[in-house]
Amino acid sequence: MLVERSSAYLSEPWGFEAEEWFLNELLVVETELDPDNLMDRLMEIEHKLGRVRHPSKKGYSSRTVDLDILYYGDQNVRTDKVTIPHPRLHLRRFALLPLCELIPDFLHPKFNVSQQQLLDNCSDASKVYVSLP
């Protein structure tokens, strides 16, 4: 069930060169799915929306959609399918800005600091803008 939804954010590519910018949005949801089954469901949705994964391709590239689990409550999860909290979210302004919009005081379960503190200490200088509706 959808609990809350952030503004949409337009961001330049992170970790690779590309002409297309990305549209990012954060959804806070409640689910009865465990993290592995939730990741399976997200990958099904990506596939239905046209994402094609190339296992032999290394690194980042443009894609039609990319769904990630940033947090699963205050749990630390590591399975063959998913690592939660997302292992690079603290390095990415495009993830931290919507987190700060919705849950600025939520403590990162591994680092024990708030989303606002993560953003304040983030060295990512990439451009991220709140997108017009």
C-alpha positions, -999 to 999 in steps of 0.1 A, spaced: 0 0 0 13 35 -9 19 55 23 37 86 9 52 98 -23 80 124 -28 82 151 -54 98 141 -87 135 150 -91 154 155 -123 190 144 -120 220 141 -141 234 106 -147 254 93 -117 284 70 -123 285 73 -161 282 97 -190 249 100 -208 229 128 -225 196 117 -209 189 129 -173 169 108 -149 135 113 -132 136 100 -96 108 96 -71 106 80 -37 77 59 -26 71 48 10 50 17 9 37 -9 33 40 -45 22 36 -80 35 63 -92 10 97 -101 25 127 -83 9 135 -110 -16 99 -114 -28 96 -76 -30 127 -74 -51 114 -101 -74 81 -81 -78 101 -49 -86 121 -67 -112 88 -80 -128 75 -45 -129 108 -32 -145 105 -60 -172 69 -50 -179 79 -14 -183 105 -23 -209 137 -27 -189 162 -51 -204 191 -62 -182 223 -73 -198 242 -95 -173 274 -93 -193 274 -55 -193 294 -40 -164 288 -6 -148 259 18 -151 240 27 -182 208 44 -193 176 24 -187 138 28 -190 132 22 -153 152 13 -122 133 3 -90 154 -1 -58 147 -8 -22 164 18 -2 152 8 32 130 -20 47 120 -4 79 150 -3 102 163 -37 91 197 -46 77 192 -72 51 217 -91 30 207 -119 7 217 -131 -28 190 -108 -42 192 -77 -22 212 -56 2 193 -32 24 199 -4 32 209 2 -4 247 2 -2 252 34 -22 223 56 -12 244 77 12 266 86 -18 238 98 -41 221 132 -39 193 120 -61 184 94 -35 190 116 -4 170 146 -15 136 128 -17 145 109 15 150 142 32 117 155 18 97 126 33 118 111 62 146 135 71 149 123 107 148 85 99 180 69 111 201 49 86 201 14 103 238 8 96 253 43 101 228 54 128 226 90 113 195 108 99 189 112 62 195 149 66 229 142 82 237 118 53 228 146 28 248 172 47 279 150 46 274 137 10 302 147 -14 281 141 -45 280 174 -64 257 162 -92 228 184 -102 194 174 -89 163 196 -93 127 193 -81 109 186 -114 79 206 -124 46 187 -124 
